[in-house]
Amino acid sequence: MSTLHVLSHSPFGDDRLNSCLRLIGASDALLLSGDAAYALQPGTAPFMALHARGLTLYVLAEDAQARAIDVPDWATAVDYPVFVELSIHHDKVNSWL
C-alpha cells in the first residue's frame, strides 16, 4: 500500500519533514507544496536529507517558481492536475498539517 505524503510548511520552522522522512516507506512518494519547496535550497540540511534518501519526490512547480527555487534533477516539478493524478494513484494521501 503506497502513500503520497504532502508537506506544505517550511522545513526551517518545525520538524515535519524529519518526522515524515522517518515514516516514509519505499513505495511512498513525497510532494512539497507551498513553503515546503524551501527544502530544495541547495546546501541546506533539508536538501541534503532529501537527496540522500533517494525517494520519489515531487514539488509543485508554481510554488518552486514563486520562491525562486530551482528543481534538482532528482525531483519532479508537477502542476495541480498531476497532483490530483498522484493522489488518485496512491492508496492514501497523508497531509502533514
N, C-alpha and C positions, 0 to 999 in steps of 0.2 A: 504494500500500500504506500503510495507516494504522497508527499505533502508539498505544497507551494507555500513557503514562508515569505511573508510580506513585511518588510521593515520600512517605516516612514520617518523615524526620528533620527536625529544626528547621532552618530556613534561617539561623539565627543561630549554628549550631555548626560548619558546614562550607560547602563551595561546591557541593554537589549541585544546588541549584536553579539557580544560574547556569550550570552545565555543561549541565543539562537544557534551559534556555532557549536556549542556543547551538545545540543539536541538534534541537530540536522542529520538525517540519515543518507545513506549512499544513493538512494533513489529519489531523494528530495531535491528541490531547487529553491533558490533564494531570489526574490525580486526586491530591489531597492527602489524606493519612491521618495518623493519629497526630499527632506534634508538628509535622509539616509544615503543619498547619492554622494555626500561628502566622504563616505567611506572609500571612495575611489580616488582620493587625492594621493598621488604618488608619494612614497616615502613615509607615509603615516602608518601607525600601528594597525589601524583597521585595514588599510590597503594590503599590508604585508600578511595579515592574518587571512584575508580572503584569498589572496594569491596562493599562499601556502596550502590551503585546504583543497584547491583544485575542484571545487564544487561547481555545479551548474548554476551560473549567476546571470541574472538579468537586471537591467536598470531601465527605468522609464526614460526614454530619450529626451523628452521635453524637460524633465527635471534635471538631468545632467547638463543639458544645454543652458538652462536658466541659471545654473550655478557655475558655468564655465568649466565643467569637468569633462576631460577627455575620457572616453570609454576605452579601457585597455582591450587588447585583442583577445583576452581570456574571459571577457564578459560580453554579453549581447545586449545591445540597445533595442528596446521594443517600444511600440506605441500602445495606446489603450486597446485597440481591437486584439492585438496579440496578447495583452494582459488577460483579456477575457478568455481567449483560447487556452492560455496556460492554466487559468482557473478551472476550466472545464476538463482539461487533460489530466490534471492531478486529482487524486481521490479526495483530498482535503485541502483547505486553504486555512493557514494559521496567520492571522494578522497580529503582529507583536505590538499591541497597544500599550 
